[in-house]
Amino acid sequence: MARYNRIANERLLEKCGLLQDADYRSVHRVSFGSIHGLLNHVLLGDRIWMARFEGAGLVTPALDTVLFEDFGALRTARAAEDERIEAFFAGLDEGFFERSIRYVNNKGLEYVEAASVAVCHFFNHQTHHRGQIHALLTQSGVAGPSMDLHRIVNP
């Protein structure tokens, strides 16, 4: 899933890079308002969950935090985060999925999640928002990339 995530993000960001800035930032009735907002949110979410997986990240920042205003900087940070995700999951110890992860969500509520459920959510969250971005790309006249899991992991 970590490899799929990296490749899907690379493909999606390549297509996003073809957009005019006005289309990239255009406000739509989707989560976080625009492709720019969605890309920032997914990166933020990944950083939040990775911190939790690594034993930190007890408190959650606002989920609409914009980490990068510049697309190029966001794309570079996305690539670095995807490398971090891939390395982390490649190096997991056998007991990781038996652990619990404690954190406080963005509404101040404390949770304890099974690591196995948290990891499934982590990858599903990315897929959900990439689907929104894919639709917005298509609406903007840029054909969305193929991101079928089975075609990426078994090319």
RARAKA-V675470 format. One record per pair of residues at least 6 apart in sequence whose C-alpha atoms are under 8 Angstrom apart, sorted by the first residue. I is the first residue (numbers start at 1). J is the second residue. If there is no record, write none. Layout:
BEGIN
((I | J) (I | J))
END
This chain:
BEGIN
((1 | 123) (2 | 82) (2 | 85) (2 | 86) (2 | 89) (2 | 123) (3 | 86) (3 | 153) (4 | 149) (4 | 152) (4 | 153) (5 | 82) (5 | 123) (5 | 126) (6 | 79) (6 | 82) (6 | 83) (6 | 86) (7 | 152) (8 | 147) (8 | 152) (9 | 78) (9 | 130) (10 | 79) (11 | 145) (11 | 146) (11 | 147) (12 | 130) (12 | 134) (12 | 144) (12 | 145) (13 | 75) (15 | 137) (15 | 142) (15 | 143) (15 | 144) (15 | 145) (16 | 24) (16 | 137) (17 | 71) (18 | 142) (19 | 140) (19 | 142) (23 | 140) (24 | 34) (24 | 35) (24 | 36) (25 | 34) (25 | 35) (25 | 36) (25 | 37) (26 | 33) (26 | 34) (26 | 35) (27 | 33) (27 | 34) (28 | 34) (30 | 132) (31 | 38) (32 | 38) (32 | 41) (32 | 64) (35 | 133) (35 | 136) (36 | 71) (37 | 64) (37 | 66) (38 | 129) (38 | 133) (39 | 74) (40 | 64) (40 | 65) (40 | 66) (40 | 67) (40 | 68) (40 | 74) (41 | 63) (41 | 64) (41 | 65) (41 | 66) (42 | 125) (42 | 126) (42 | 129) (43 | 78) (43 | 81) (44 | 63) (44 | 65) (44 | 67) (45 | 63) (46 | 81) (46 | 122) (47 | 81) (48 | 57) (48 | 60) (49 | 57) (49 | 122) (50 | 85) (51 | 57) (52 | 58) (52 | 101) (52 | 102) (52 | 103) (53 | 101) (53 | 115) (55 | 101) (57 | 103) (58 | 102) (58 | 103) (58 | 104) (59 | 103) (59 | 104) (59 | 105) (59 | 106) (59 | 108) (60 | 103) (60 | 104) (60 | 105) (60 | 106) (61 | 106) (62 | 106) (63 | 106) (67 | 74) (68 | 74) (96 | 115) (97 | 114) (97 | 115) (97 | 116) (98 | 114) (98 | 115) (98 | 116) (99 | 114) (99 | 115) (100 | 112) (100 | 113) (100 | 114) (100 | 115) (101 | 112) (101 | 113) (101 | 114) (101 | 115) (101 | 118) (102 | 110) (102 | 111) (102 | 112) (102 | 113) (103 | 110) (103 | 111) (103 | 112) (104 | 110) (104 | 111) (105 | 111) (134 | 144) (134 | 145) (135 | 144) (137 | 143) (137 | 144) (138 | 144))
END
